[in-house]
């Protein structure tokens, strides 16, 4: 069964799953608590999806010792119809954990399979919390943001970057005989002597131009030139009205996340690209406006700054499972 995207899971179910995970890790957990967990699991598909999600995250840090234990979890999730005594016997074998390891975490984020494969097969790619600077063979300089990937397709007639996912900041070098192009899922951009950033989002491309200009052509043929100091979001068929370029879309190169009335939920999503594990924001506080500058290389410090400035509580159920919610 395909993994359910994190955004489709309710915050309440995720937090309940985390609390059950804590309880089932207790060596002294009683049989009746295991049965209560099983009852909770059976209440809804959302509970089952949340449990699968925390298992996938947790196994990257505290992997199960035996394959048989993983099979036991799967049997419960499928609803095997065993008797309470048999279920208790099965559940006793669950969640016997060894010391954790981060091995393999960078290749798994619960992201869609095409994005994960894109990073594995791309010419240039970055993992969680990683940025990368590269000088291309024409002298142009590019910086890849965390969880990003692109292919480089240079030939005698053009210089083409294919952005698979994530974000790239580009400082082009001159080459009158070969245009510099960036291709995304929504269209193609042509640099006109330029410093600019391109971000591939779920259903749109976000362009910020800092020097020169960039010509945008959508998949359906709409064309617009974006001048320095402007930002444009576009889909495969439409373009939004351009606005002032955002300094935040190049500040990440210096390890900073800049917020100017940025909704807290969006800021947490950005921090999540730099932090291994689960970092989630309760919808109750997701629209709180945030101002300031936050370190991307020290997400714990960024969370402390947020907690000091806003009416929120940062709860660490595990070092790798962090939730941001309203202050009690």
C-alpha positions in Angstrom: 0.0 0.0 0.0 1.5 3.4 -0.9 2.5 5.7 2.0 -0.1 8.4 2.8 1.5 11.8 2.5 2.2 13.5 5.9 -0.1 16.5 5.0 -3.0 14.1 4.7 -2.7 12.8 8.2 -4.4 14.7 11.1 -2.3 16.3 13.7 -4.4 14.6 16.5 -3.8 11.1 15.0 -0.1 11.7 14.7 0.2 12.8 18.3 -1.9 9.9 19.5 0.3 7.5 17.5 3.4 9.1 19.1 2.0 8.6 22.6 1.1 5.0 21.9 4.6 4.5 20.5 6.0 5.8 23.9 3.8 3.4 25.8 4.6 0.4 23.8 8.3 1.1 24.2 7.9 0.7 28.0 9.3 -2.7 29.0 6.6 -2.8 31.7 3.7 -2.2 29.4 0.7 -4.3 30.5 -1.3 -6.5 28.2 -4.4 -4.4 28.6 -2.6 -1.4 27.4 -1.5 -3.3 24.3 -5.2 -4.2 23.7 -6.2 -0.6 24.2 -3.6 0.3 21.5 -5.1 -2.3 19.2 -8.6 -0.9 19.8 -7.4 2.6 19.0 -5.7 1.3 15.8 -9.0 -0.3 14.7 -11.0 2.8 15.1 -10.1 4.5 11.8 -7.9 4.3 8.7 -6.4 7.6 9.9 -5.1 6.0 13.0 -3.6 3.1 11.0 -1.9 5.5 8.6 -0.5 7.6 11.5 0.8 4.4 13.1 2.5 3.3 9.9 4.0 6.7 9.6 5.6 6.8 13.1 6.8 3.2 12.5 8.6 4.2 9.3 10.2 7.2 11.0 11.1 5.4 14.2 12.6 2.4 12.4 15.2 4.8 10.9 16.4 5.6 14.4 15.6 2.5 16.5 15.2 -0.4 14.0 13.4 -3.6 15.0 15.6 -6.5 15.9 13.7 -9.2 14.1 11.8 -9.4 10.9 9.2 -11.5 12.8 8.3 -8.4 14.9 7.7 -6.3 11.8 5.4 -9.1 10.5 3.5 -9.1 13.7 2.8 -5.4 13.4 1.6 -5.9 9.8 -0.8 -8.7 11.0 -2.4 -6.4 13.5 -2.8 -3.6 11.0 -4.5 -6.0 8.5 -6.9 -7.2 11.2 -6.2 -10.9 11.4 -9.2 -11.8 13.5 -7.3 -13.7 16.1 -8.6 -14.2 19.6 -7.7 -11.8 22.4 -5.3 -14.3 23.9 -3.6 -14.9 20.5 -3.4 -11.1 19.9 -1.8 -10.6 23.3 0.8 -13.2 22.4 1.5 -11.4 19.1 1.7 -8.0 20.6 4.1 -9.1 23.3 6.7 -9.5 20.5 6.3 -5.9 19.2 8.7 -3.0 19.4 11.7 -4.7 21.0 14.2 -2.1 20.0 18.0 -1.9 19.7 20.2 1.3 19.8 19.2 3.5 16.9 21.2 4.5 13.8 20.7 7.3 11.3 21.9 5.1 8.4 19.6 5.4 5.4 17.6 8.3 6.8 18.7 10.8 4.2 17.3 8.7 1.5 13.9 8.5 3.1 11.6 11.3 4.1 8.1 10.0 3.5 8.1 12.0 0.2 6.5 10.9 -3.0 8.4 8.1 -4.8 9.1 10.1 -7.9 10.8 12.8 -5.8 12.9 10.2 -3.9 13.9 8.5 -7.1 14.7 11.9 -8.7 17.2 12.6 -5.9 18.8 9.2 -6.2 19.3 9.4 -10.0 20.0 13.1 -10.5 23.3 14.5 -11.6 23.3 16.8 -8.5 21.3 16.2 -5.3 21.2 17.1 -1.6 19.7 15.4 1.4 18.1 16.6 4.6 19.9 19.6 6.0 22.4 19.6 3.2 23.2 22.4 0.7 25.6 22.2 -2.2 27.6 24.7 -4.2 28.8 23.7 -7.7 30.6 25.5 -10.4 29.4 24.3 -13.8 31.7 23.8 -16.8 30.7 27.2 -18.3 31.7 29.1 -15.2 28.2 29.5 -13.9 27.7 29.0 -10.2 24.7 27.2 -8.6 23.6 26.4 -5.0 21.2 23.5 -4.3 19.0 23.9 -1.2 18.2 20.9 1.1 16.2 18.0 -0.4 16.8 19.1 -4.0 17.9 17.5 -7.3 18.6 18.5 -10.8 20.2 17.2 -14.0 22.7 19.2 -16.1 22.3 19.0 -19.9 24.9 21.2 -21.6 25.7 20.8 -25.3 26.9 22.9 -28.2 23.6 24.8 -28.5 22.3 25.3 -25.0 22.9 25.1 -21.3 20.0 23.4 -19.6 19.2 22.6 -16.0 16.3 20.2 -15.3 15.1 20.9 -11.7 13.6 17.6 -10.4 12.6 18.8 -7.0 13.6 21.4 -4.4 15.3 24.7 -5.1 18.3 26.1 -6.8 20.0 29.5 -6.7 21.9 30.4 -10.0 24.5 32.9 -10.9 25.0 32.6 -14.6 28.1 33.3 -16.6 28.0 34.8 -20.1 28.0 32.6 -23.2 26.4 34.4 -26.1 26.2 31.3 -28.2 24.3 29.1 -25.7 21.2 30.3 -23.8 21.0 29.3 -20.1 17.7 27.5 -19.5 16.0 26.0 -16.4 13.2 23.4 -16.9 10.6 22.6 -14.2 7.4 20.7 -14.2 5.4 23.8 -15.1 7.6 25.4 -17.8 11.0 26.7 -19.0 13.0 29.7 -17.9 15.6 31.5 -19.9 18.2 33.6 -18.1 19.0 37.0 -19.5 22.4 37.7 -17.7 21.0 36.8 -14.4 21.2 35.9 -10.7 17.9 34.1 -9.7 16.4 31.3 -7.7 13.9 28.6 -8.9 11.8 26.5 -6.5 9.8 23.5 -7.5 6.6 23.4 -5.4 3.7 20.9 -5.4 1.8 22.5 -8.3 3.8 25.5 -9.3 7.2 27.0 -9.8 8.4 30.0 -7.8 10.9 32.3 -9.5 12.8 35.1 -7.7 15.1 37.4 -9.8 17.9 39.3 -8.1 19.9 40.6 -11.1 19.2 40.9 -14.8 15.9 39.3 -16.0 14.4 35.9 -16.7 11.9 35.0 -19.5 9.3 32.5 -18.3 7.4 30.2 -20.7 4.8 27.9 -19.3 4.0 24.5 -20.6 0.9 25.9 -22.3 2.8 28.7 -24.0 2.2 31.8 -21.8 5.3 34.1 -21.8 6.4 36.8 -19.4 9.8 38.5 -18.7 10.5 39.0 -14.9 12.9 41.8 -14.1 15.3 42.1 -11.2 13.7 42.6 -7.8 10.5 40.7 -8.7 9.0 37.3 -7.9 6.6 35.2 -10.0 4.7 32.0 -9.2 3.4 30.1 -12.2 1.6 26.8 -13.1 1.7 25.0 -16.4 -1.0 27.3 -17.8 -1.3 30.4 -15.6 0.9 33.1 -14.0 0.2 35.0 -10.8 0.8 38.7 -10.6 4.5 39.4 -9.9 5.5 40.7 -6.4 8.7 42.0 -4.8 11.4 39.4 -4.7 11.9 37.6 -1.4 15.3 37.9 0.3 14.6 34.5 2.0 14.9 32.6 -1.3 18.6 33.3 -1.3 19.3 33.7 2.4 19.3 29.9 2.9 22.6 29.8 1.1 24.0 31.6 4.2 22.3 29.2 6.6 19.4 31.6 7.5 15.7 31.3 7.3 14.2 34.8 7.0 10.6 35.4 8.0 8.6 38.5 7.3 5.0 37.7 8.5 5.5 34.1 7.3 2.9 31.7 8.7 4.3 29.5 11.3 3.2 26.4 9.5 5.2 27.3 6.4 8.3 28.1 8.5 8.0 24.7 10.2 7.8 23.0 6.8 11.0 24.8 5.8 12.8 23.8 9.0 11.7 20.2 8.4 13.9 20.1 5.3 16.9 20.7 7.6 15.9 18.3 10.4 16.0 14.5 10.4 12.8 12.9 11.8 9.3 14.3 12.2 8.6 18.0 12.8 5.0 19.0 12.5 2.8 22.0 13.3 -0.7 21.9 14.9 -3.2 23.6 12.5 -4.3 25.6 15.6 -1.1 27.7 15.5 -0.1 27.2 11.8 -1.3 30.7 10.8 0.6 32.6 13.5 2.7 35.3 11.7 6.4 35.0 12.3 9.1 37.7 12.0 12.8 37.3 12.3 15.9 35.3 11.3 16.4 31.7 12.2 19.4 29.4 11.9 18.9 26.5 9.5 21.9 24.6 10.7 20.7 24.5 14.3 17.0 23.7 14.2 16.8 23.2 17.9 17.9 26.8 18.4 15.4 27.9 15.8 12.6 26.1 17.7 13.7 27.7 21.0 13.6 31.2 19.4 10.1 30.5 18.1 8.9 29.2 21.5 10.3 32.3 23.2 8.6 34.7 20.8 5.2 33.0 20.2 2.4 31.5 22.3 3.4 28.0 21.3 4.9 24.9 22.9 7.5 22.7 21.3 7.0 19.1 22.5 9.8 16.5 21.9 8.2 13.1 22.3 11.5 11.6 21.0 14.5 13.5 19.8 13.3 12.5 16.3 9.6 13.3 16.9 8.8 17.0 17.5 5.5 18.8 17.5 4.7 22.5 17.7 1.3 23.3 19.2 -0.5 26.0 21.3 0.9 26.8 24.7 -1.2 25.2 27.4 
